[in-house]
């Protein structure tokens, strides 16, 4: 598409250059600039982004877009210079136009919440795929799927706008009729989904998270950003028992959109306060009943353990209902039972000892609490000796460090603090800070900054306590094959692979 058409459709200003310059892609990382690219200078913590314009131009970018005050004097004359009042928003608008507004060619489902987004997204995609013949794409924090069946590891929970629209174009060209995507608070904070209207928005739950100088300064800001999905949707699916549910209902009413609710209850009050309800079908919570209003949908036994995942299943069914997918096909509904997500609630038994290892992505107070609730619900009567192998993200989400400790310290025997993802903050400092939050004098703690060594130590320690049933909870990284350190992805086996190798599986 040439700049003349992009300018006409978006309203950005051409300061210099040929309006007939052809643009083939949009990028915001000068390292990925190429001939034909439109490079967008995004403002950051310490710069307006224009410092990278010359680098992008040197790599062959055909045009650069910056905010007010930048005239493009440091880029060659052959490179067109555009200006917009808000480069981030303009990047989304330009990307949508360049890729032919693909969002309008699919039914869009956006899923937000503090926990459960990924699992609910996978369940929803599986459900819609089963009914539509594999016509549902997926954007998630674990994988992206653009053809209904091929999954590729993702970099962000919600892609940057130019990547999102490019992948939407590919999905639409692949014949996808639906797109299910996780929508993070940052997606609205930095306009990654600017201009998108979701046919169905799901708001699962909310609790404090992502509070830091580079994310959200306060919980109120975090909640505000999450709430934006409601005013950018045509209908809402809501966790009936979510904190601030009344406020979210008010948002929906103000936006003039309908609300479908879901909930997880015990057998005594099942079906009393939500449109779609799940409740235990047996004392061991191995399977659950799910009902949609007065219609019993049957018993479900998921491949992913945990009561909270049956809540996510109820959310997926409520989303399917809101999308208009038929709930009459029992076989299609049970497609969610076979869903597995690598690194999420994966269980491994050690043949050399009475030890169970659970690998999961839990990383904050709510998810660690839910994980421990599950452990006690399932194995509490066996009085297990529980070890938690954990770290916390560096340079952001500082509250998580204390909250993880608070969620676990009175319910486990042993902490092992270790590496998780960080930019520049020293791993050892994060681990020592977390250890300093322990107030329970009876819990044991160790700092082992190398993650491979930490997991190995936890397994050897469990084998040394073979007189007890040991449960190792290894959280935060799942099956990710890297650890972020100093802004680089350093190769790592993945928690699941380490456990499998140590157990000889």
C-alpha positions as CSV (number, residue, x, y, z in Angstrom):
1,X,0.0,0.0,0.0
2,X,1.4,3.5,-0.8
3,X,1.8,6.2,1.7
4,X,-0.8,8.3,0.0
5,X,-3.5,5.8,0.7
6,X,-2.3,5.2,4.3
7,X,-2.3,8.9,5.0
8,X,-5.8,9.4,3.5
9,X,-7.2,6.5,5.6
10,X,-5.5,7.3,8.9
11,X,-4.9,11.0,9.1
12,X,-1.2,10.9,9.9
13,X,0.9,13.7,8.4
14,X,3.6,13.5,5.7
15,X,6.4,15.9,6.6
16,X,8.8,14.8,3.9
17,X,9.1,12.3,1.1
18,X,7.2,10.7,-1.8
19,X,3.5,10.0,-1.1
20,X,3.7,7.1,-3.6
21,X,6.3,5.3,-1.5
22,X,5.2,1.6,-1.2
23,X,4.9,0.2,2.4
24,X,4.9,-3.5,2.8
25,X,5.0,-3.9,6.6
26,X,5.0,-2.0,9.9
27,X,7.6,-2.4,12.6
28,X,8.6,-0.8,15.9
29,X,12.0,-2.5,16.5
30,X,14.8,-1.0,14.4
31,X,16.5,-4.4,14.4
32,X,13.6,-5.8,12.4
33,X,13.4,-3.0,9.9
34,X,13.7,-4.0,6.2
35,X,13.2,-2.4,2.8
36,X,9.6,-1.3,2.4
37,X,9.0,-1.1,6.2
38,X,7.3,1.8,8.0
39,X,9.2,2.2,11.2
40,X,7.2,3.6,14.2
41,X,9.2,5.4,16.8
42,X,7.5,4.5,20.1
43,X,8.0,6.6,23.2
44,X,9.6,4.8,26.1
45,X,10.7,5.4,29.6
46,X,13.7,7.5,28.6
47,X,13.2,8.4,25.0
48,X,10.6,9.5,22.4
49,X,11.8,6.6,20.2
50,X,13.3,8.9,17.5
51,X,16.8,7.8,18.5
52,X,16.1,4.6,16.6
53,X,14.8,6.2,13.4
54,X,18.3,6.5,11.8
55,X,19.0,2.9,12.6
56,X,15.8,1.8,11.0
57,X,16.5,4.0,7.9
58,X,20.0,2.5,7.6
59,X,18.4,-1.0,7.6
60,X,16.3,0.1,4.6
61,X,13.0,1.4,6.1
62,X,11.0,3.3,3.5
63,X,9.4,5.6,6.1
64,X,9.5,6.6,9.7
65,X,6.6,7.7,11.9
66,X,7.3,9.8,15.0
67,X,5.4,12.0,17.4
68,X,5.2,15.8,17.5
69,X,8.5,17.7,17.6
70,X,10.5,15.3,15.4
71,X,11.4,16.5,11.9
72,X,13.5,13.5,10.7
73,X,16.7,15.4,10.1
74,X,18.8,12.4,11.0
75,X,17.4,10.1,8.4
76,X,18.3,10.2,4.6
77,X,16.2,12.1,2.2
78,X,15.1,8.8,0.5
79,X,13.2,7.9,3.7
80,X,9.8,9.5,4.1
81,X,8.9,11.1,7.4
82,X,5.5,11.0,8.9
83,X,4.1,12.5,12.1
84,X,1.2,11.7,14.4
85,X,0.0,13.0,17.7
86,X,0.0,9.5,19.2
87,X,2.4,7.1,17.4
88,X,1.2,4.0,19.4
89,X,-2.4,4.5,18.4
90,X,-1.4,5.4,14.9
91,X,0.7,2.2,14.6
92,X,-2.5,0.2,15.3
93,X,-4.6,2.2,12.8
94,X,-1.9,2.0,10.1
95,X,-1.4,-1.7,10.7
96,X,-5.2,-2.4,10.4
97,X,-5.4,-0.5,7.1
98,X,-2.2,-2.0,5.7
99,X,-3.4,-5.6,6.3
100,X,-7.0,-4.9,5.1
101,X,-8.8,-4.7,8.4
102,X,-8.8,-8.4,9.0
103,X,-10.4,-8.1,12.4
104,X,-13.7,-7.4,10.7
105,X,-13.5,-10.7,8.8
106,X,-13.6,-12.9,11.9
107,X,-15.7,-13.2,15.0
108,X,-13.4,-11.8,17.7
109,X,-13.3,-13.2,21.3
110,X,-11.2,-11.3,23.8
111,X,-10.4,-12.8,27.2
112,X,-9.0,-10.9,30.1
113,X,-8.6,-11.4,33.9
114,X,-5.8,-11.8,36.4
115,X,-5.7,-15.6,36.2
116,X,-7.2,-18.3,33.9
117,X,-6.8,-16.4,30.6
118,X,-4.6,-19.0,28.8
119,X,-6.5,-22.1,29.9
120,X,-9.9,-20.4,29.1
121,X,-8.6,-19.4,25.7
122,X,-7.4,-22.9,24.8
123,X,-10.8,-24.4,26.0
124,X,-12.7,-21.8,24.0
125,X,-10.7,-22.4,20.8
126,X,-11.1,-26.2,21.2
127,X,-14.9,-25.8,21.7
128,X,-15.3,-23.5,18.7
129,X,-13.0,-25.6,16.6
130,X,-15.0,-28.7,17.3
131,X,-18.2,-27.0,16.1
132,X,-16.8,-25.0,13.2
133,X,-14.6,-27.7,11.7
134,X,-11.3,-26.2,12.9
135,X,-12.0,-22.5,12.0
136,X,-10.7,-20.9,15.2
137,X,-7.4,-19.1,15.5
138,X,-5.7,-18.3,18.9
139,X,-3.4,-15.7,20.3
140,X,-2.2,-16.7,23.8
141,X,0.7,-16.1,26.2
142,X,1.9,-19.7,25.4
143,X,1.2,-20.2,21.7
144,X,-0.3,-18.6,18.7
145,X,-2.3,-20.7,16.2
146,X,-3.3,-19.2,12.8
147,X,-4.7,-22.2,11.1
148,X,-6.7,-24.0,13.7
149,X,-4.2,-26.7,14.4
150,X,-0.5,-25.5,14.2
151,X,0.8,-23.9,17.5
152,X,3.9,-21.7,17.6
153,X,5.4,-20.3,20.8
154,X,4.4,-16.6,21.4
155,X,6.4,-13.7,22.8
156,X,3.7,-11.6,24.4
157,X,0.3,-12.3,26.0
158,X,-1.2,-9.9,23.5
159,X,1.0,-9.1,20.4
160,X,2.0,-5.6,19.5
161,X,-0.6,-4.1,17.2
162,X,1.4,-4.5,13.9
163,X,2.0,-8.2,14.8
164,X,-1.6,-8.7,15.8
165,X,-3.0,-7.4,12.5
166,X,-0.4,-9.2,10.5
167,X,-1.3,-12.5,12.1
168,X,-5.0,-11.7,11.8
169,X,-4.5,-11.3,8.1
170,X,-2.8,-14.6,7.9
171,X,-5.5,-16.3,10.0
172,X,-8.2,-14.8,7.8
173,X,-6.4,-15.9,4.6
174,X,-6.2,-19.4,6.2
175,X,-10.0,-19.5,6.3
176,X,-10.3,-18.8,10.0
177,X,-13.8,-17.6,11.0
178,X,-13.1,-17.0,14.7
179,X,-10.1,-15.6,16.7
180,X,-9.8,-16.2,20.4
181,X,-7.2,-14.0,22.0
182,X,-5.9,-13.2,25.5
183,X,-6.1,-9.5,26.2
184,X,-3.7,-8.2,28.9
185,X,-4.0,-5.0,30.9
186,X,-0.9,-3.8,29.0
187,X,-2.7,-4.4,25.7
188,X,-4.9,-1.4,26.7
189,X,-2.2,0.5,28.6
190,X,-0.1,0.7,25.4
191,X,-2.8,0.5,22.8
192,X,-1.9,-3.0,21.3
193,X,-5.6,-3.6,20.6
194,X,-6.6,0.0,19.8
195,X,-9.4,0.1,17.3
196,X,-10.5,-3.5,17.8
197,X,-14.1,-4.3,18.8
198,X,-14.6,-7.7,20.3
199,X,-17.8,-9.6,19.5
200,X,-17.5,-11.2,22.9
201,X,-15.3,-10.0,25.8
202,X,-14.8,-12.3,28.7
203,X,-13.8,-10.8,32.1
204,X,-12.8,-13.8,34.2
205,X,-11.6,-12.2,37.5
206,X,-9.5,-9.5,39.0
207,X,-7.0,-9.2,41.8
208,X,-3.9,-7.1,42.4
209,X,-1.1,-7.8,39.9
210,X,1.4,-6.1,37.5
211,X,1.9,-3.2,39.9
212,X,5.2,-1.5,39.2
213,X,6.6,1.7,37.7
214,X,6.8,0.2,34.2
215,X,3.4,-1.6,34.3
216,X,0.6,-0.1,36.4
217,X,1.3,2.4,39.2
218,X,-1.7,1.3,41.2
219,X,-4.4,-1.4,41.3
220,X,-6.9,1.2,40.2
221,X,-4.9,1.8,37.0
222,X,-4.7,-2.0,36.5
223,X,-8.4,-2.4,36.9
224,X,-9.2,0.6,34.7
225,X,-7.1,-0.9,31.8
226,X,-8.8,-4.3,32.2
227,X,-12.2,-2.6,32.1
228,X,-11.6,-1.1,28.7
229,X,-12.4,-4.4,27.1
230,X,-16.0,-4.0,28.1
231,X,-16.5,-0.6,26.3
232,X,-14.8,-2.2,23.2
233,X,-17.1,-5.2,23.0
234,X,-20.6,-6.2,21.8
235,X,-21.3,-8.6,24.7
236,X,-19.7,-9.6,28.0
237,X,-19.1,-12.9,29.7
238,X,-18.4,-12.3,33.4
239,X,-17.2,-14.3,36.3
240,X,-20.1,-14.0,38.6
241,X,-18.0,-14.2,41.8
242,X,-15.2,-11.9,40.6
243,X,-14.2,-9.0,42.7
244,X,-15.8,-5.8,41.5
245,X,-18.4,-7.7,39.5
246,X,-21.0,-5.1,40.3
247,X,-18.8,-2.4,38.8
248,X,-18.2,-4.5,35.7
249,X,-21.9,-5.0,35.3
250,X,-22.4,-1.3,35.5
251,X,-19.8,-0.9,32.8
252,X,-21.7,-3.3,30.6
253,X,-25.0,-1.5,31.2
254,X,-23.4,1.8,30.4
255,X,-22.0,0.3,27.1
256,X,-25.4,-1.1,26.3
257,X,-24.2,-4.7,26.0
258,X,-25.6,-8.0,27.5
259,X,-24.0,-10.1,30.2
260,X,-23.6,-13.9,30.4
261,X,-22.2,-15.1,33.8
262,X,-20.4,-18.2,34.9
263,X,-19.4,-19.6,38.3
264,X,-17.9,-22.6,40.2
265,X,-19.9,-23.7,43.2
266,X,-20.1,-26.6,45.6
267,X,-22.9,-29.2,45.2
268,X,-25.1,-27.5,47.8
269,X,-25.6,-24.2,45.9
270,X,-24.9,-25.2,42.3
271,X,-26.9,-23.3,39.7
272,X,-28.1,-20.5,41.9
273,X,-26.3,-17.4,40.7
274,X,-24.9,-17.7,37.2
275,X,-25.9,-18.7,33.7
276,X,-23.3,-21.4,33.4
277,X,-22.3,-23.2,36.5
278,X,-19.8,-26.0,37.3
279,X,-19.8,-28.1,40.5
280,X,-18.1,-31.3,41.7
281,X,-19.6,-34.6,40.5
282,X,-17.7,-36.7,43.0
283,X,-16.1,-36.2,46.5
284,X,-12.6,-36.4,45.0
285,X,-13.4,-33.5,42.5
286,X,-12.1,-35.7,39.7
287,X,-15.0,-34.6,37.4
288,X,-17.6,-31.9,37.4
289,X,-21.1,-31.3,36.4
290,X,-21.7,-28.3,34.1
291,X,-25.1,-26.7,33.4
292,X,-26.1,-23.9,31.1
293,X,-29.2,-22.4,32.8
294,X,-31.7,-25.3,33.1
295,X,-29.9,-27.4,30.6
296,X,-27.5,-30.0,32.0
297,X,-24.5,-30.3,29.7
298,X,-23.1,-33.4,31.4
299,X,-20.1,-34.5,33.4
300,X,-16.6,-33.4,32.4
301,X,-13.2,-34.9,33.3
302,X,-10.5,-32.5,32.2
303,X,-6.9,-33.4,31.3
304,X,-5.8,-30.4,33.2
305,X,-6.3,-30.8,37.0
306,X,-7.6,-28.3,39.5
307,X,-11.1,-27.0,40.4
308,X,-10.2,-23.6,39.0
309,X,-9.8,-25.2,35.5
310,X,-13.4,-26.4,35.7
311,X,-14.3,-22.8,36.3
312,X,-12.3,-21.9,33.2
313,X,-14.3,-24.6,31.3
314,X,-17.5,-23.0,32.5
315,X,-16.2,-19.7,31.2
316,X,-15.4,-21.3,27.8
317,X,-18.9,-22.7,27.5
318,X,-20.4,-19.3,28.4
319,X,-18.2,-17.7,25.8
320,X,-19.4,-20.2,23.2
321,X,-23.0,-19.5,24.2
322,X,-22.4,-15.7,23.7
323,X,-20.6,-16.3,20.4
324,X,-23.7,-18.2,19.2
325,X,-22.0,-21.6,18.9
326,X,-24.6,-24.4,19.3
327,X,-24.4,-26.2,22.6
328,X,-26.5,-29.1,21.4
329,X,-23.6,-31.3,20.2
330,X,-22.4,-33.2,23.3
331,X,-19.3,-34.6,21.5
332,X,-18.2,-31.1,20.5
333,X,-18.7,-29.8,24.1
334,X,-16.5,-32.6,25.4
335,X,-13.6,-31.4,23.1
336,X,-12.4,-29.4,26.1
337,X,-11.6,-32.6,28.0
338,X,-8.7,-33.5,25.7
339,X,-7.0,-30.0,25.9
340,X,-3.6,-30.0,27.4
341,X,-1.3,-27.0,27.7
342,X,2.4,-27.7,28.0
343,X,3.8,-26.5,31.3
344,X,0.4,-25.9,32.9
345,X,-0.6,-28.2,35.8
346,X,1.7,-31.0,34.4
347,X,2.2,-33.8,36.9
348,X,5.2,-36.2,37.0
349,X,5.8,-39.1,39.4
350,X,9.3,-40.1,40.5
351,X,9.8,-43.9,40.1
352,X,12.6,-43.7,42.7
353,X,10.6,-42.2,45.5
354,X,7.2,-41.2,46.7
355,X,7.4,-37.8,45.0
356,X,5.0,-35.9,42.8
357,X,6.3,-32.9,40.8
358,X,3.8,-30.4,39.4
359,X,5.0,-27.9,36.8
360,X,2.8,-24.8,36.4
361,X,2.9,-21.2,35.3
362,X,1.6,-19.9,38.7
363,X,3.3,-16.6,39.4
364,X,1.2,-14.4,41.7
365,X,-0.9,-14.6,44.9
366,X,-4.1,-15.7,43.3
367,X,-2.6,-18.5,41.2
368,X,-0.3,-19.8,44.0
369,X,-3.2,-19.9,46.4
370,X,-5.3,-21.7,43.8
371,X,-2.5,-24.2,43.2
372,X,-2.1,-24.9,46.9
373,X,-5.9,-25.2,47.4
374,X,-5.8,-27.9,44.7
375,X,-3.0,-29.7,46.3
376,X,-4.7,-29.8,49.7
377,X,-8.0,-30.7,48.2
378,X,-6.5,-33.7,46.4
379,X,-3.7,-34.9,48.8
380,X,-4.2,-33.0,52.0
381,X,-5.2,-36.2,54.0
382,X,-1.8,-37.7,53.1
383,X,0.0,-34.9,54.9
384,X,2.5,-34.2,52.1
385,X,5.8,-32.4,52.5
386,X,5.5,-29.6,50.0
387,X,8.5,-27.7,48.4
388,X,7.9,-24.6,46.3
389,X,10.5,-23.8,43.7
390,X,9.8,-20.2,42.7
391,X,11.3,-16.9,41.7
392,X,9.7,-13.7,40.5
393,X,10.0,-11.4,37.5
394,X,12.7,-8.8,37.6
395,X,12.3,-5.1,37.0
396,X,8.5,-5.3,37.3
397,X,5.5,-6.6,39.3
398,X,7.4,-6.1,42.5
399,X,4.3,-6.9,44.7
400,X,4.4,-10.5,43.5
401,X,7.5,-11.3,45.4
402,X,5.9,-10.7,48.8
403,X,2.6,-12.1,47.7
404,X,4.0,-15.4,46.6
405,X,5.6,-15.9,49.9
406,X,2.5,-14.9,51.8
407,X,0.4,-17.3,49.8
408,X,2.6,-20.2,50.5
409,X,4.6,-19.8,53.7
410,X,2.1,-21.3,56.1
411,X,1.1,-24.2,53.7
412,X,4.5,-25.6,52.7
413,X,7.6,-27.0,54.3
414,X,10.3,-25.6,52.1
415,X,11.0,-22.7,49.7
416,X,13.7,-22.8,47.0
417,X,14.1,-19.3,45.5
418,X,15.6,-19.3,42.0
419,X,15.9,-17.5,38.7
420,X,12.9,-16.3,36.7
421,X,12.8,-13.7,34.0
422,X,14.5,-10.4,34.5
423,X,15.9,-7.5,32.4
424,X,18.7,-6.0,34.4
425,X,17.8,-6.7,38.0
426,X,20.2,-9.2,39.6
427,X,18.5,-12.6,40.1
428,X,20.2,-13.1,43.5
429,X,18.7,-9.7,44.7
430,X,15.2,-10.9,43.8
431,X,15.7,-14.2,45.6
432,X,17.1,-12.6,48.7
433,X,14.2,-10.1,48.8
434,X,11.7,-12.9,48.6
435,X,13.5,-14.9,51.3
436,X,13.3,-11.8,53.5
437,X,9.5,-11.7,53.4
438,X,9.2,-15.1,55.2
439,X,7.7,-14.7,58.7
440,X,7.0,-18.3,59.5
441,X,10.0,-19.5,61.5
442,X,9.1,-23.2,60.8
443,X,9.4,-23.0,57.0
444,X,12.8,-23.8,55.5
445,X,14.2,-21.7,52.7
446,X,17.2,-21.8,50.3
447,X,18.4,-19.5,47.6
448,X,19.8,-21.3,44.5
449,X,20.0,-18.7,41.7
450,X,20.6,-21.3,38.9
451,X,17.2,-22.7,38.0
452,X,18.5,-26.1,36.8
453,X,20.4,-26.6,40.0
454,X,17.4,-25.5,42.1
455,X,15.1,-28.1,40.5
456,X,17.8,-30.8,40.8
457,X,18.3,-29.9,44.5
458,X,14.6,-30.1,45.2
459,X,14.4,-33.6,43.7
460,X,17.4,-34.8,45.6
461,X,16.0,-33.3,48.8
462,X,12.7,-35.1,48.2
463,X,14.4,-38.4,47.7
464,X,16.3,-37.8,51.0
465,X,12.9,-37.5,52.8
466,X,11.6,-40.8,51.3
467,X,9.7,-41.5,54.5
468,X,7.2,-38.8,53.5
469,X,5.0,-38.2,50.5
470,X,6.7,-35.2,48.8
471,X,5.1,-32.7,46.4
472,X,7.3,-30.4,44.4
473,X,5.6,-27.3,43.0
474,X,7.8,-25.8,40.3
475,X,6.2,-22.6,39.2
476,X,6.6,-19.6,37.0
477,X,8.2,-20.9,33.8
478,X,6.2,-24.0,32.7
479,X,7.7,-25.4,29.6
480,X,9.4,-22.2,28.4
481,X,12.7,-23.1,26.8
482,X,14.5,-19.9,27.8
483,X,15.0,-17.5,30.8
484,X,15.1,-13.8,30.1
485,X,18.3,-12.2,31.5
486,X,19.6,-8.7,30.6
487,X,16.9,-8.4,27.9
488,X,18.1,-11.6,26.1
489,X,16.5,-15.0,26.0
490,X,19.0,-17.4,27.4
491,X,18.4,-21.1,26.4
492,X,17.0,-23.3,29.2
493,X,15.7,-26.9,29.0
494,X,12.3,-26.1,30.5
495,X,11.0,-27.1,34.0
496,X,9.1,-30.1,32.5
497,X,12.1,-31.4,30.6
498,X,14.4,-31.1,33.7
499,X,11.9,-33.0,35.8
500,X,11.4,-35.7,33.1
501,X,15.1,-36.2,32.8
502,X,15.7,-36.4,36.6
503,X,12.9,-38.8,37.0
504,X,14.1,-40.9,34.1
505,X,10.7,-40.6,32.3
